[in-house]
Amino acid sequence: MEQRTTRLTVLIDPRKKELFEQLCAREDQTPSQVVRRLIRSYIEQRLGRPWQPGEPIDALLALESPAADGASGASGNAPRALPKTR
């Protein structure tokens, strides 16, 4: 698990934020937990494999999955559904 944190500010529509917060609450998750899970999923999708926090960023970017560069068409960039956690 990551040890340090940093802040990420995201500007979104107020209604979308409210809905997001309510959906998170229904799953007993904080919005931060869900966003961290989404970010990790995105990273792993782009890398094409599981990611470990201690891996050097430069090496990871050099090894990025070829399918993640958009060469496979629009479907290669479609977001995947995240599993429900409880």
Order of alpha helices (4+ residues) and beta strands (2+ residues): alpha-alpha-alpha
